[in-house]
Amino acid sequence: MSILVDHEIRDLCRDAELISPYYERNINPNSYDITLADDFVWYRKPGLGEPMFIDPFDRKTVELCVVEEKALAIKIGQNEFALGRTVETINLPSNIAAVLMGKSSLARLGITIHQTGGFIDSGFKGTLTLEIGNINPRHIVLHAGMTIGQIVFHKLPNAPDVTYGEKKTSKYQGQIAPTLSRYHMNECIRR
């Protein structure tokens, strides 16, 4: 696997519509800066009679206590969590995989943009849902339109037999909004 460099990213954006919208200014030597959109989702504290837990296999508990908001800015407090999304739609060909990384300048403030969901399989198409957290004791304001992370593209030595977009169990193909967990769609293997 090799990491794509600036001119390879530029060529793929032009020829294969890898990123849309595409901005030349967002190209780095080995990555592409992605920007934060203006829609957010977060969980509020449960009210009286609402369960205090989320069961990943129970869609109802996943979708309970959810707040959605369009905003030009969002304030995230210590240990708070929100979902956001990228402005950009990513369209990976079968021979390219990618990794979502945070920006070091924001990480130095305590902002994370993915908890563990930073790998993007070849064949994925859609916006990226960002899993935003703050470990700083102070609140941090994030603005729609700011660069929030970067994507590193990896050229694969071979294309897979089945890409993410072709796999029947792909749960996030074509997403255009901050998307809640769809873990409940997985099969549970009980012993």
LUMLOKOL-481198 format. One record per residue: x, y, z of N, C-alpha, C in turn; residue in three letters. Coordinates in steps of 0.2 Angstrom, whole numbers, padded with zeros to 4 digits, always signed. Layout:
N
XYZXYZXYZALA...
//
This chain:
191
+0004-0006+0000+0000+0000+0000+0005+0006+0000MET+0003+0011-0004+0007+0017-0004+0002+0023-0003SER+0004+0028+0000+0001+0034+0001+0001+0039-0005ILE-0005+0042-0007-0005+0046-0012-0002+0053-0010LEU+0002+0056-0015+0005+0063-0014+0000+0068-0018VAL+0002+0074-0017-0002+0080-0019-0004+0079-0026ASP+0000+0078-0031-0002+0078-0038-0006+0072-0040HIS-0005+0066-0036-0009+0060-0037-0016+0062-0035GLU-0017+0065-0029-0024+0067-0026-0027+0072-0031ILE-0023+0077-0033-0026+0081-0038-0028+0078-0045ARG-0025+0073-0047-0027+0070-0053-0033+0066-0052ASP-0033+0062-0046-0039+0058-0045-0045+0063-0044LEU-0044+0068-0041-0050+0073-0040-0053+0075-0047CYS-0048+0076-0051-0050+0079-0058-0053+0073-0062ARG-0050+0067-0062-0052+0062-0067-0057+0057-0064ASP-0057+0056-0057-0062+0051-0054-0067+0054-0050ALA-0067+0061-0049-0071+0064-0045-0071+0061-0038GLU-0065+0061-0035-0063+0058-0029-0066+0062-0023LEU-0066+0069-0024-0069+0073-0018-0073+0079-0022ILE-0079+0080-0019-0084+0085-0022-0087+0088-0016SER-0087+0095-0015-0083+0100-0019-0076+0099-0018PRO-0072+0100-0023-0065+0100-0022-0062+0107-0022TYR-0057+0108-0018-0054+0115-0017-0046+0113-0018TYR-0043+0116-0022-0036+0116-0023-0032+0118-0017GLU-0034+0123-0013-0031+0125-0007-0031+0120-0001ARG-0035+0115-0002-0036+0110+0003-0031+0104+0002ASN-0027+0104-0003-0022+0099-0004-0016+0100+0000ILE-0014+0095+0003-0007+0095+0007-0002+0090+0004ASN+0004+0090+0006+0009+0085+0002+0006+0078+0002PRO+0003+0076+0007+0001+0069+0008-0006+0068+0010ASN-0011+0073+0010-0017+0072+0012-0022+0078+0009SER-0028+0078+0011-0033+0083+0009-0037+0085+0015TYR-0037+0092+0016-0041+0094+0021-0049+0094+0020ASP-0052+0092+0025-0060+0091+0024-0063+0097+0029ILE-0069+0099+0027-0072+0104+0030-0078+0102+0034THR-0080+0106+0039-0086+0104+0043-0092+0107+0041LEU-0097+0103+0040-0104+0106+0037-0108+0109+0043ALA-0114+0111+0042-0118+0115+0047-0123+0111+0050ASP-0123+0104+0050-0128+0100+0053-0125+0095+0058ASP-0128+0095+0064-0125+0091+0070-0131+0087+0073PHE-0128+0082+0076-0133+0078+0080-0129+0076+0087VAL-0133+0076+0092-0130+0074+0099-0136+0071+0103TRP-0133+0068+0108-0138+0065+0113-0139+0069+0119TYR-0145+0071+0121-0147+0074+0127-0148+0069+0133ARG-0147+0071+0139-0148+0067+0144-0155+0064+0144LYS-0156+0058+0146-0163+0055+0146-0168+0058+0151PRO-0174+0059+0150-0179+0061+0154-0182+0056+0158GLY-0187+0058+0162-0190+0053+0166-0194+0048+0162LEU-0193+0041+0164-0196+0036+0160-0192+0034+0154GLY-0186+0037+0152-0182+0035+0146-0176+0031+0149GLU-0174+0026+0145-0169+0022+0147-0162+0026+0148PRO-0158+0024+0153-0152+0028+0154-0146+0024+0149MET-0148+0019+0146-0143+0015+0142-0145+0015+0134PHE-0140+0014+0130-0141+0012+0123-0139+0005+0122ILE-0143+0001+0119-0141-0005+0117-0140-0005+0109ASP-0134-0006+0107-0132-0006+0100-0137-0010+0095PRO-0140-0015+0098-0144-0020+0094-0151-0017+0094PHE-0153-0012+0098-0160-0010+0099-0160-0003+0095ASP-0163-0002+0089-0163+0004+0086-0166+0010+0090ARG-0172+0008+0093-0176+0013+0097-0171+0016+0102LYS-0167+0012+0106-0163+0016+0111-0157+0020+0108THR-0155+0018+0102-0150+0022+0098-0153+0028+0096VAL-0159+0028+0094-0162+0035+0091-0166+0039+0096GLU-0166+0036+0103-0169+0040+0108-0165+0046+0111LEU-0168+0051+0113-0164+0057+0116-0159+0060+0111CYS-0161+0060+0104-0157+0063+0099-0159+0070+0098VAL-0154+0075+0097-0156+0081+0095-0152+0083+0089VAL-0156+0086+0084-0153+0087+0077-0153+0095+0077GLU-0148+0098+0074-0148+0105+0073-0143+0107+0067GLU-0146+0112+0064-0142+0116+0059-0139+0122+0062LYS-0132+0123+0062-0130+0129+0065-0123+0131+0062ALA-0122+0137+0062-0116+0140+0059-0110+0139+0064LEU-0111+0137+0070-0106+0136+0075-0109+0131+0081ALA-0105+0127+0084-0107+0123+0089-0102+0123+0095ILE-0105+0123+0101-0100+0124+0107-0100+0117+0110LYS-0094+0114+0111-0094+0107+0114-0090+0108+0120ILE-0093+0106+0126-0090+0106+0132-0086+0100+0134GLY-0082+0100+0139-0078+0094+0141-0082+0088+0142GLN-0079+0083+0139-0082+0076+0138-0089+0076+0135ASN-0091+0081+0131-0097+0081+0127-0095+0077+0120GLU-0100+0075+0117-0100+0072+0111-0105+0074+0106PHE-0103+0075+0099-0108+0076+0094-0106+0073+0088ALA-0111+0072+0083-0109+0070+0077-0110+0076+0072LEU-0105+0076+0068-0105+0081+0062-0104+0077+0056GLY-0103+0081+0050-0102+0078+0044-0097+0083+0040ARG-0094+0080+0035-0090+0084+0030-0095+0087+0025THR-0092+0093+0023-0095+0096+0017-0094+0092+0011VAL-0088+0089+0011-0086+0085+0005-0090+0078+0004GLU-0091+0076-0002-0093+0069-0003-0087+0066-0005THR-0085+0060-0003-0080+0056-0005-0082+0050-0009ILE-0078+0049-0015-0080+0044-0019-0074+0040-0021ASN-0073+0034-0017-0067+0030-0018-0068+0025-0023LEU-0063+0025-0028-0063+0020-0033-0061+0013-0029PRO-0061+0008-0033-0060+0001-0030-0053+0000-0028SER-0048+0004-0030-0041+0003-0029-0038+0008-0024ASN-0043+0012-0021-0041+0017-0016-0045+0016-0009ILE-0041+0016-0004-0044+0016+0003-0042+0023+0006ALA-0045+0025+0012-0043+0031+0015-0043+0030+0022ALA-0040+0035+0026-0040+0036+0033-0041+0043+0035VAL-0046+0044+0039-0048+0050+0042-0044+0052+0048LEU-0041+0058+0048-0036+0060+0053-0038+0067+0056MET-0037+0068+0062-0039+0075+0065-0033+0080+0062GLY-0035+0086+0063-0030+0091+0062-0026+0092+0069LYS-0019+0092+0068-0015+0093+0074-0017+0099+0078SER-0018+0105+0075-0020+0111+0078-0026+0110+0082SER-0031+0107+0080-0037+0106+0084-0036+0100+0090LEU-0032+0095+0088-0030+0090+0093-0027+0094+0099ALA-0023+0099+0098-0019+0102+0103-0024+0106+0108ARG-0030+0107+0105-0035+0110+0109-0040+0105+0113LEU-0039+0099+0111-0043+0093+0114-0048+0090+0110GLY-0049+0092+0104-0054+0090+0099-0052+0084+0096ILE-0056+0079+0096-0056+0073+0092-0061+0073+0087THR-0060+0070+0081-0065+0070+0076-0068+0063+0074ILE-0064+0058+0077-0067+0051+0076-0064+0047+0082HIS-0069+0043+0085-0067+0039+0091-0063+0033+0089GLN-0065+0029+0084-0062+0024+0081-0063+0023+0074THR-0068+0027+0071-0071+0025+0065-0067+0029+0059GLY-0061+0029+0059-0057+0033+0054-0055+0030+0048GLY-0057+0023+0047-0055+0020+0041-0060+0020+0036PHE-0059+0021+0029-0064+0021+0024-0062+0016+0019ILE-0066+0011+0018-0065+0006+0013-0066+0009+0006ASP-0062+0005+0001-0063+0007-0006-0070+0005-0008SER-0072+0010-0013-0079+0009-0015-0084+0013-0011GLY-0082+0016-0005-0087+0020-0002-0088+0027-0005PHE-0095+0029-0005-0097+0035-0008-0102+0038-0003LYS-0100+0045-0001-0105+0048+0004-0101+0054+0007GLY-0104+0057+0012-0101+0062+0016-0098+0058+0022THR-0093+0060+0026-0091+0057+0031-0094+0059+0038LEU-0097+0055+0042-0099+0057+0048-0093+0057+0053THR-0093+0063+0057-0088+0064+0061-0090+0063+0068LEU-0086+0060+0072-0088+0058+0079-0084+0063+0084GLU-0086+0069+0085-0083+0074+0088-0083+0074+0095ILE-0077+0074+0099-0077+0075+0106-0072+0080+0108GLY-0073+0082+0115-0069+0087+0118-0066+0084+0124ASN-0059+0084+0125-0056+0082+0131-0053+0088+0135ILE-0054+0094+0132-0052+0100+0136-0056+0102+0141ASN-0054+0104+0147-0059+0106+0152-0063+0112+0150PRO-0061+0116+0145-0064+0122+0143-0069+0120+0137ARG-0074+0124+0136-0078+0123+0130-0074+0125+0123HIS-0076+0122+0118-0073+0124+0112-0078+0125+0106ILE-0078+0130+0103-0082+0132+0097-0080+0130+0091VAL-0084+0126+0087-0082+0124+0080-0087+0127+0075LEU-0084+0129+0070-0088+0133+0065-0089+0129+0059HIS-0095+0130+0056-0096+0127+0049-0091+0130+0044ALA-0089+0126+0040-0084+0129+0035-0077+0128+0037GLY-0075+0127+0043-0068+0127+0045-0065+0120+0043MET-0059+0120+0042-0056+0113+0040-0055+0110+0047THR-0058+0103+0047-0059+0100+0053-0054+0093+0054ILE-0052+0091+0048-0048+0085+0048-0045+0084+0041GLY-0042+0079+0040-0038+0077+0034-0039+0070+0032GLN-0039+0069+0025-0040+0062+0023-0033+0060+0020ILE-0031+0054+0022-0025+0051+0019-0027+0046+0014VAL-0025+0046+0008-0027+0041+0003-0022+0036+0002PHE-0024+0029+0002-0019+0024+0001-0021+0020-0006HIS-0016+0019-0010-0017+0015-0016-0016+0008-0014LYS-0021+0004-0016-0020-0003-0014-0017-0007-0020LEU-0013-0012-0018-0009-0016-0023-0014-0020-0028PRO-0020-0021-0025-0025-0025-0029-0032-0022-0027ASN-0037-0022-0031-0044-0020-0029-0047-0026-0026ALA-0051-0025-0021-0055-0031-0018-0060-0034-0022PRO-0062-0040-0021-0067-0044-0024-0073-0040-0024ASP-0075-0037-0018-0081-0034-0017-0079-0027-0013VAL-0081-0021-0016-0080-0015-0013-0085-0014-0008THR-0084-0008-0004-0089-0007+0001-0096-0005-0002TYR-0096-0002-0007-0102+0000-0010-0106-0006-0013GLY-0102-0012-0015-0105-0018-0017-0107-0023-0012GLU-0105-0022-0006-0106-0027-0001-0113-0026+0002LYS-0117-0031+0003-0124-0031+0005-0125-0028+0012LYS-0120-0029+0016-0120-0027+0023-0118-0020+0024THR-0116-0016+0019-0114-0009+0020-0119-0005+0022SER-0118-0002+0028-0124+0002+0031-0123+0010+0030LYS-0118+0012+0028-0117+0019+0027-0116+0022+0020TYR-0116+0018+0015-0115+0020+0008-0120+0025+0006GLN-0118+0030+0003-0123+0036+0001-0125+0040+0006GLY-0122+0040+0013-0125+0044+0018-0123+0052+0016GLN-0128+0056+0018-0127+0063+0016-0128+0068+0023ILE-0129+0065+0028-0131+0068+0034-0127+0065+0040ALA-0126+0068+0046-0123+0065+0051-0127+0059+0053PRO-0124+0053+0053-0128+0047+0053-0127+0043+0060THR-0132+0042+0063-0132+0038+0069-0129+0031+0068LEU-0127+0028+0073-0125+0021+0073-0130+0016+0070SER-0129+0012+0065-0133+0007+0062-0131+0000+0064ARG-0128+0000+0070-0125-0007+0072-0131-0012+0073TYR-0137-0009+0074-0143-0014+0075-0144-0018+0069HIS-0141-0016+0063-0142-0020+0057-0138-0026+0057MET-0133-0026+0061-0128-0032+0062-0132-0038+0064ASN-0129-0044+0062-0132-0050+0065-0128-0051+0072GLU-0132-0053+0077-0129-0055+0083-0128-0062+0084CYS-0122-0064+0085-0120-0071+0086-0120-0073+0093ILE-0125-0076+0095-0125-0078+0103-0123-0085+0104ARG-0119-0086+0109-0117-0093+0110-0121-0096+0116ARG
//
